[in-house]
Amino acid sequence: MTLTLTRLIAASLITLPGVAMAADYMAADANQDGMLSYEEVQAILPEVTTDTFMAVDADGDGLINADELAMAQTEGLMPEADS
């Protein structure tokens, strides 16, 4: 419940102009560890706030993994990746 509320609050804090905007998550993974740091996300989505990043980072490890990214996309917190 708290996590869902946090995500709803985060969603209200962020506006993603042009959700169709290019979001190449694989290219953003600069160190190729399969996860995205806040800095890596900022490189492609500078409008993502630290609050939103923390809401997406469900396990609190400071990185967004593939499952967290997929959930964030489903919930509208992050745009879908370009195909």
C-alpha positions in Angstrom: 0.0 0.0 0.0 2.7 2.5 0.9 4.7 1.6 -2.2 1.7 2.1 -4.4 1.0 5.4 -2.7 4.6 6.5 -3.2 4.4 5.6 -6.8 1.1 7.6 -7.2 2.7 10.6 -5.5 5.8 10.3 -7.8 3.6 10.0 -10.8 1.9 13.3 -9.9 5.3 15.0 -9.4 6.6 14.2 -12.9 5.3 15.1 -16.3 6.9 13.4 -19.2 6.4 15.7 -22.2 6.0 13.6 -25.3 5.9 10.1 -23.8 6.9 9.0 -27.3 10.2 10.7 -26.6 13.3 8.6 -27.3 14.2 6.5 -24.4 17.0 4.1 -25.2 17.5 2.4 -21.9 20.1 -0.1 -23.2 22.3 2.7 -24.5 21.9 4.6 -21.2 23.5 1.7 -19.2 26.9 3.2 -19.5 28.7 0.6 -17.4 26.8 -2.3 -18.9 25.8 -3.8 -15.6 22.2 -4.4 -16.7 20.9 -1.8 -14.3 20.3 2.0 -14.4 21.7 4.4 -11.9 20.1 7.8 -11.4 22.9 9.4 -13.4 22.3 7.0 -16.3 18.5 7.7 -16.3 19.2 11.5 -16.1 21.4 11.2 -19.3 18.3 10.2 -21.3 15.4 11.5 -19.2 16.5 14.7 -17.4 13.0 15.4 -16.2 13.0 12.3 -14.0 13.3 13.6 -10.4 15.1 11.9 -7.5 11.6 11.2 -5.9 10.5 9.4 -9.1 13.7 7.4 -9.3 13.3 6.4 -5.6 9.7 5.4 -6.2 10.8 3.2 -9.2 13.7 1.7 -7.3 11.4 -0.7 -5.4 14.2 -2.6 -3.6 16.0 0.6 -2.6 19.4 -0.4 -3.9 20.0 2.8 -5.8 19.6 1.1 -9.2 16.7 0.3 -11.5 16.7 -3.3 -12.7 14.7 -4.7 -15.6 11.7 -5.7 -13.4 11.5 -2.3 -11.7 11.8 -0.6 -15.1 9.0 -2.7 -16.5 6.7 -1.9 -13.6 7.5 1.8 -13.8 6.6 1.7 -17.5 3.3 -0.1 -16.8 2.5 2.5 -14.1 3.4 5.4 -16.3 6.3 6.5 -14.3 8.8 6.0 -17.1 8.2 6.1 -20.9 8.3 2.9 -22.9 11.7 2.2 -24.6 12.0 2.8 -28.3 11.8 -0.4 -30.3 
